[in-house]
């Protein structure tokens, strides 16, 4: 039984067509694709996309396609599908680390005097350092979903017959920790982005406050072995708040990029407020709710023929 059934008992009588891990894999595939779209829009600002900048743009859709293929393969050969998905997610982690390094070296002044190589203004206006690390987060989340936990909530993950990993906590709690880290990365990116405006609009503090609260609630719930109903309910409310903040933020960003007559101008969307960025809050809220579903998976013990 998942944590969500503690707050909404009616969930116990309903069975979704996909398991929790399958939904997580779908979310991971969607994230890989939309990360590539977001990066393409961000890299297009300079007018020229370098060969290294093409790597995440090409990798995202390719990874999403391979993950969907792995999902189809899992219907007949679960072990092979898990290995395939794990390979894709491991590559995603590598792409994220390399991207973060490339962003970092563009955000510092290596030839500046000691103490001046790194500064807050540099980090605010430089390419987002945490942006590429989203590939790492998706990779870790995806690997967690690809490995089967048997029995449920045991913390024992299996990739193939003899390759196992024993966690000191259940996969549900591992998901919660990842949600907390995802919220942390999202809120830091939001703060750095909004810092360019000096937080002149007081409404910009709302995603910051909700994001920080999301970090605390997700990690706090993950630290509990037997969380009380009130704590789970607070977590659910926070995830819903993240989804609302993300949806409203995207709407406000789109509105700010339109002309006074409401006309769409592509250049304004490239250089103005990033329309997809606020949806990271909604993304983490959705992943956070999926983490509360029943950890049991039908056919988890089925192996390759």
N, C-alpha and C positions, 0 to 999 in steps of 0.2 A: 504493500500500500504506500502510495506516495504522500508527501507532506500536504499536497493540495486537498486530499480527502479529509484531512484533519479540520480544515476550514470549511470546505464544501463537501459534506458527506454524500451528497447526491452523485458525486463523481464516481463513487465506488460501483454504482450500477451501470455506468456507461463505459464502453470499451471503444477506444479510438482505432481507426484502421491501421495506424502506424504506432510503433512503440516509441517510448521516450528517446531512445538512442537514434532511431531512424529519423525522428523529427529534428534532433540535434544535427545529424548529418546533412539533412536538407537545409537547415539554417547555415551550416558551415559552407555548403556549396553556393548558396545565395550570397553569402558574405564575400566569398572569393570573387564572384562575378562583379558585385557592386563596388568592391574595393578597386578593381581594375577601372571601372567607369569613373569613379571619383578621382583616381590618380591621373587618368587621362585628361580630365578637365583641369586638374591642378597643374599638370605639366604643360598643358597647352597655353598657359598664360605667357610663357617666354616666347612663344611663336615657333620654337624649334625644340623637338623632343629628341634628346640624345639617345645613343644606342643603349646605354645603361638604363635610362628612364623607360625604355620600351619593355624591359624585362618584366616588371610587375603588371604592365598593361596586357602583355601577351599571356603571362602565366595565369592571371585571374580567370578568364573564360576557359582556358585549357584545363585548369584545375577543376572548375565547376563541371565541365563536360565529363572528365574522368571520374569524378565523384558520383555523378548521376549514373554513369556506366557501372560503377562499382555497386551502386544500389540495386541495379537490375541483376547483376551477377550474384548478389547476395541471396537472391531467391533460390538459387540452385547450389551455389558453392560459396558458403559463408566465409570459410577460412581464406580462400583466394581473394574474395572481396575485401576482407579486413586488411590483408597484406597490401593490396592495391591502394586502399584509402590511406593507410598508414604512410606509405611511400609518398603520396601526394601531400599529406599534411607535414611530413618531415621536410619536404622541399619548400613548403610554405614558410616554415620556421626559418629556413636558411635564407629565403628571399627577404623576409622581414629583418633579419639581423644585418644582412648586407645593406639593405636600404637605410636602416637606422644609422649605420656607420657612415654611409655617403652623405646623409643629411647632417650628421654631426660635424663632419669635417668642413661642411659649408657654413656651419653656424659658429665656428670659432675663428680666431685670428692667431694662427700659430706663430707668426713673426712679431706679434705685439709684445710690449713689455710684460714682465711677470705680473700676474694679477689682472691683466687686461685682455687675456686671450678669450675669456668667457665672461659675458655680461648678460643681464636680464634683457636689455633692449635687443641684443643679438639673438637671443632665444625666441623673443616675441616675433621678430620680423624675419627670422631665418625659416627655411623649409621645416615643417613640423617634424621634430625628432621622433615623437611617439607615433606618428602616422604609420610608418612602415612596420612598427612593432605589432600593429593590428594583425598582420599576417601571422606573426608568432602566436598571438592569442588564439586566432582561428585554428592554427595548427595544433596547439595543445588541446583545445576544446574538441577538435575533430578526432584526434588520436584517442582521447578519453571515450568518445562515443563509439569508435570503431572496435575498441577492445571490449569483449563481452565480460560482464560481471556475473559470475556464477559461484554460489547462489546469490540472489539479489541482496544488496546492502551488506555484502560480506567484505568488500574491498579487494577481492581477489579478481584480477583482470586477466583474461586469456586472449592472446592473439591467435595462436594455433595450438595444436594439441599439447605441446610440451613447453611452450613459451608463456610463462605467467609472471605477473607482477602483483605483489601483495602490498596494498596501501594501508597506512595506519588508520584510515577512516573509509567510509563508504563512498561509492561513486557520486551519490547525491551530494554529500558534503564537499567532494572535490569540485563538482559543478558550481556549488555555491561560492567556493573560494575563487573560481575562475570568473564568475559573475562579478564578484567584488573587485578583482583586478581589472576587469573590462570597464567597470564603472569608473575606477580610478583613472585609467588611461583616457577615457572619454571626457571626464570632467577637467583633467589637466589640459587636454587639447582645446576644450571649450574656453577655459580661462585664458590661455595664451592667445587664442583667436580674438576673444572679446577685449583683451588688453590693448589691442591695436586701436580700439575706439576709446580707451580710457574709462570704460564702463560708464560712459555718459548717460546711457539709458539705464535707469535703476532696474528695469525688468530683466536685464541681462544677469542679474544676480540669482534669478529663480533657478535656471539650470545648474548653476554652481551649487546652490544649497541642496537641491534635490539630488544631484549627483553625489555630493559628499555623504548625504544621508544614505543613499543607495549603497555606497561602499561600506559604511559602518554596519548597516542592517544585513547585507549579504554575508560579510565575513563573520559577523556576530552569530548569525544563524548557523553558519558552517561549523563554528566552534562548539555548538551544542549537540550532544549525542541524542538527547530526547527533548527537543524543543517544545515548550508549552504552546497551546493554541494561540494565545495572544501574540506571541513572537512571530509565529507563522503568518497570522493575519496582518501584522504590521509589515512584514516582508512583502506579502501579496499586494497590499495597498501601495507600497513604495514602488514596486515594479509597474503597477498600473499608472502611477504618477510619472514614472520615467517615459512610458509610452505616450502619455498625453503631452508631456514637455517636448518630446521629440517631434510629434506631429505638429504641435503649435509652432515650434521653432522653425520647422521646415516651411510652414505657411508664411511666417513673418519674413523669413529670408527671401522667399520667392516674391512676396509683396514689395520688399525693399529694392529688389532688382528690376522691377517693372518701372516703366516711365510714369510720369504724372498722369498720362492718359491711359495707363494700363497696358501699354504696348510692350511686347516681348522683343528685347534686343539681345542677341546672343553674346555680344561683347560684355554687357553688364553682368550676365550670369557667369562669365568666365572670371571677371576681375572683381565682382562684387561679393556679397555674402554667399558663402558656399551653401547651395540649396540642400545637398545631401548630408552635410555634416551633422545637423541636429538629429537626423534619423538614427544616428549611433545610439542616442539615448533610448529611442523606441526599440532598437535592435537588442540592446542589453536587457531592457524590460521584458521583451518577448522570450529571450533565452532564459531569463530568470524564472519566468513562469513555467516554461517547459521543464526546467530542472526539478520542479515539484511533482511532476507526474509519476505514475507508478513505474518503478525501476524494472519490473518483470518484463521479459521479452519472450514472445512466442517463438518457439523453434530455436531457442538459444543453445540448446544442446545438439542441434543438427550439425553434422560434419560433412566434409566432402565425401562423395561416393568413392 
